[in-house]
Amino acid sequence: RGAVGRSTPGPPSAGRAVRLLSRGGGRSCRPMAAVSYDPPVGLPDAAQLMTSAQRLAGIPDAEDRGQAIATLFKLVDGILASPEEPKKRRVKKSNETFHNKVGRFAAAVEFLQAAGFVESDDPEAPDDTGRGALLSMPVAYLLRLTDAHHTLVQLAHQVGVPAPPLPGSGFNPYCANVQSADTTRTAKAPDSWKGEAERLREEVKKRQQEMRAKVESAPPIDMQPTAFWLSAGRRLEDVVRETTEVPQDRATDNALLQSQVATAKAAISGQNAKFESADKKRLAELSGKRVHEFCVLRIVCPDKSVLQAHFRAAERGEKVVELVAPLLAPHVREAGWYLYQSPPLKKLAPRETLAAAGFCPGASVYLGFEGGARLSPPFLEESLVAQLGAAPDVARGVNAPAGPTFSGE
């Protein structure tokens, strides 16, 4: 057992300095970790670190944003502290904690890839389930990892969350140089910035809670199920506009927005004109955002028939499925069916609300079947089929007559 100095493949003039750690002996000996002191080779451009960090700053929810940044710090700093430890350099993408805090944000995954992580197979997984199931770091480039830490420090200061110091490790040859420039060890954010950041964060949370409360307290709504052929439907935007243009709803919405104007303006302006944060931008967006209590959902069937119904924005996916089921044909209800958006294919999650799924004030989804099963029409129950009437004979080709389409084009 021990560390074996070895150069990576390439011409001798490349001057590669890589340490390769192996465990075991004889034929069972296999490389476990490699650490390089040189500029990285084969990784995305270093500019992707900053680009991804700025996208992370735009995560709407302050708690989600803070958890993502804190988890990225743990992953990057864990490797800097023990770069030769293989366990620090791999993570399962299916890990629930990792997915909830980092994996579900594309910007966070891109940041890890810029730091040196790549997709790899899980040898411990059965069959093909382990293909691309891991994010691992074949070579730990200390220079890039140190850059990743400092980029996260800048991001943390920008959004007003704590930033840990650069890990102390005798293995990092850049420590002696970077410690003097490490902003987490020297310069700190002014107290006025911290106070303003805290006020903004509280204002964002308050506004989000009020918006959530309004959605969740919405009264029951008549589903008003209707059916029509895709080629003959009205524009979804027009239906949504008619549904939302209710004087009482508008008055309530305006009252809610006006109640926030004074506090929002005070928090956004701030005493320090140079202070910038993602929370400030988020508060400005929330202050002018309308709260939609209801949602118009269009379900497109394989035969191009469309079921349109109204739902509360707070309804979860499982409740939507429960309400839609009686509106489907008996043979469809007996099959394994689901609702999804495409592209990319995204099923309506059972515990996710329509508001959280981004379906408000209106959205189009598709009726799908488990295992790729192909069912014959009609897909809707009898009374809705009667609304459909005969299927339209849609002309094809450049000479097809113009008319209203589902997309309104």
N, C-alpha and C positions, 0 to 999 in steps of 0.2 A: 504494500500500500504506500502511496505517496504521490507527490506532484511531479510530473514529468515535463520538462521544458521541451517544447516542440514548435517548429515554425509551420504556419499554414502553407498549403500548396501555392506555388508561385515562384517567380524568379528570385534568386538570392538578394538582388538589389532592392527588393521591396522592403526588406528590413522588418518583417512582421514579428511582433513580440506577442506570443500567445502562450498561456499556460493551460495545459490540458490535464484535468484531474481524472484519475482512473481508480476504480475500486475492484478488489478481488485479485485473483492471480491466474496465471495460465490461460487456458482458452476462454474462461469465463470473464476475463478482464475486458471491460468495455468502457469507452469514454463517457464520463458523466457530466463534465462541465468544462468550459473553456473561457478564459478571461483574456482580454486584449487591452493593451495600453495605447494602441495606435488609433488613428482616425478610423471610423467604422467603414466597412466595405459591404456593399449589398443591402444597405438599409435605405429607407426613404430619405429624402433630403431633410436636413435639420430644420428647415423652415416649417415643416409639417408640425413640429412641436408647438410653435407659436400659433399657427393656424388652428390647430385642434384646440389649443387652450382658449382662444377667443370664442370658439363655438361652445366650449364648456361654460364660459361665462354667460352665455345666452340661455342656459337651461332655465326654464320659467320658475320652477319651484325652488325656493331658497334652501329648503332642507335637502332636496335631491341633489342640488348643486354642491352643497357642502359635503355630503356623504361621498359623492363622486370624487371630489378633489382629495378628501382625506384618504380614500381607498387607493387612489393613484400614488399618493405620498407613501403609503405603506408598501406598495408593490415595488416602487422604484428604490426607496430608501432601504428596504429589506435586502435587495440585491447589492446595493452599495456597501451595506454593513457586512454582508457575508457573500461576496461574489462567487466563491467557489462552492457554495451550498446549492446542490441541484434542486432541492425542494422549494427554494425561494424563487426559482426561475421557471415554474410551470403552474398553470391554473386551469382547472376544468371550466369550460365555457358553460356547462350545464349546472355548475354550482349555483344554488339559489341565491346565496348572499352576494356572490360576485355579479350575477345577472341583475339583481335588484339595484345594486349600488353603482355598477360600472357597465356591465355587458349590454344593457339595453340602450345605452347612449353611444351612437356611432362615433361621435367625436372622442369619447374616452377610449374606445377600442383603437381608433386611428392614432391617438397619442401613444398608447402602448406599442403599437407597431413601429412608430417613429423612434421609440426608445430602444427597440431591438427585439420585441416579441414577434413571433410568427405562428401561423396556424400549423399544427402538427397532429399526428394520429396518436390515439391512446392505446398502447399495446396491451393494456389490461382489460380493455373493453371487449366483449364477445362480438363475433361476426364483423359486420361493417359499421356497427354503432359507434365505434371509436374513431372513425375517419374524420379528421379535422376537428376532433372534440377538444383539443387542448390549445392553449396559448403558451408557448414555451420560448425560451431564449437560448439558442444554440451557443452563441458567443456573447459574453457580457463585455460590451465596449464601455469602459469606465468613462471615457471622455463624453460619450453621448448620454450616459446615465446621469453624469454630473450636470450636463446641460438640461436634461429633463427635470432634475430637481430644481434648478434655478428658474426654469420656466414656470413650474408649479408655484414657486414662491411669489413670482410676479402676479400670477393669476390669483393666488390667495389674498394678496394685498389689494388687488383690484376689486374683489367681491366682498372683502371684509371678513375673511375667515382665518383662523390661526394657521401658521406655517411652521413646521418643525425645523430644527437646524439640520445642516448637512451631517449625515452620520459620520462619527469618528471611526476610521478604519485605517490601520497601518498598511493595508494592501493598496489603498488608493494613492497613486503618486501625485494626484492633483490636489490633495487635501491641503498641503502646505501653501499652495498658491491661491486656492479658492476661498480659504477661510477668511482671508482679509477682505474679500469681495462679497462674502456671503451676507446678504441683507438680513438674514435671520439671526446673525450673531452681532451685528453692529446697528445700522440705522433701523429705526422702528417707525411705524406709521404714527403721525401726530395724534394726540389724544382727541383733538377736534374731529379728525377723520373717523376715529373709532366711534365717537359719540354719534356722529351723523350717520355712520353705517348702521349702528344699532337702531337708531330711530327709523331709518328707511326699512330695515328688515322687519321691524314691528309693524310699520304701516302696510307693507306688502302682505304680511301674515293676516292682518286685520281685514284688509280688502278681500283676500282670498277666502277667508272664513265667511264673510258676509255674502260673497257670491255663491259659495257652496251652500250656505244656509238657504238662500233664496231658491236655488235649484231643488234642494231636497224637500223644501216645504211646499212645492207646487201642488195644487189640488189635482185630483184625478181628472183625466181627460177622455172624451169620447174618441175611440180609435178611428171612427169614420172609415172603415175599410172600403176601398174601391179597387176595381180591376180594369185594366185596359191593355191594349197591345202596345208594345214598345214603340212602334212606328207612328202611333196615333196619339201619344201622350203629350200633355202640356209640359212646358219647361218647369223643372223642379224649382227654379228660382222664383217663378211666378206663384207657385203654390205656397212656398215658404213665406213670400211677401204678404200674401193674403192672410195667412195664418197668424203672422206676428203683428199685423197692423190692427191691434185691438186697443182702443183708447185707454181703457183701464190699465192694461199691461204697460202701455207707453208711459202713463202718468206715474205708475209705480217705479218703473225703471228710471225715469228722470229724477224722481225724488231720491232714489238710492244714490244716483250719481252726484246730485247736488249736495247730499250730506257729506260727500267725500272731498268736495272741491277745496275747502279751506285747508284741511290737513294735508291734502295731496300737494297743493301749491307750496305750502310752507316746507314740506319735506323735500320736494323736488328742487326748489330754489336753493335752500341751504345758505349758511353764512359764508362758507368757503366756496367761492365760485369755481375753484380749480378741482374740487372733489368730483370724481367720477366713479360710478359703480354700476354693476349690472342691476342691482336692486332699484336704483334710481330710474333706469330705463324701464324696468318691469313695472314699477309703480305708475309711471306715465301711461304705459299701455293699459294697465288694469283700470285706471281712472277713466279712460275713454271707451272701455269695452262694454258692450251690452251683454246682459245676462239673459240667456235663452233658457226658459223653463220647459219648453216643449220641443219635440223633434218630429219632423216628417221623414219617414223611412220608406224607401221604395225597394221592393224585393223583386229582382228580375229572375224569372224562371228560365229553364233551358229552352223552352219553346218561344221565348220572347214575350210571354205574357208577364204583366207587372202587377204586383199587389202593393197598394199604397195604404199606409196607416199612420196614425198619430200616436206618439208616446210621450211620456214624461221624460225629460232629459236625465232624471235621476234613476231611471229604470236600469237594472243590471241586465247583462246578457242573458242570464238564465230566466229572468222574468219575461224578457222580450220573446224568447223561444216559447215559453209557456203561453203567452198571449197570441202568438202567431199560429201555433199548432192547430187550433180549431178552424183556422181559415184555409188550411191545406186539405188536399184530397186525402181520403182514408189510406190509400196505398202509399202516399208520400209520408204520412204520419207514422206508419208502421216501419218505414225504412230509416236508416241512420242518416239524418239530414242535418245541415248546419248552414249558417249565414256567413258570408265572407266578402271581403273587398279584394280587388285585384286591379293592376299589379302593384307590388308583389302580393301574393296570396296571404291574407291575414284574416283568420277566423275571429268572429265575435266571441270574446272571452266571457265565460260564465259570470265572473265576479266584477267585470269592468262595466261602468255605467256608460250610457250613450254619450254623455257629455265628455267623460274622460277619453272615450274612443275617438273623439273629434267628429261625431256625427251630427252635432247641432250647428245650425238650426235644421239642416236637412242633409240627407245622404242617400246614395244608391248602394245597395249590397246585392249579392247574388245567392241563389239557392244552390247548394252543393250537396253531394251524397258521399258518404264514407266508402272507401275502397274503389272510388271511381265508378260506382254503379250507375247504370243508365235506365231511368224510369220513363215510361211512356206518359204523354199528356192525357188528360188535363192534370195540372199540378195544384189547382185551387178547388175549393169546395163548390158545390153545385150553384148556389146563388151568385157567387162571384163569376163562375163560368158563364152564367146567363148574362152578366154585365158585359162580358167580353164580346159576345157575338161571334160571327164567323171570322176566321183568321184572315187578315188582309193579304191580298195578292201583291206583294211588294215587287215593283219592277226593278230590274237590275241594269247596270250599264250606264253609259254617259247620257243616254236619252231618258233616263228615269225622271219622272216629274218631281219637281221640288215640293217639299211639304215639311210640316213640323216633325222634328225628331226628338228623341229623348234628351239629347244634349242641347237641343235648341239651335244647332248649327244649320 
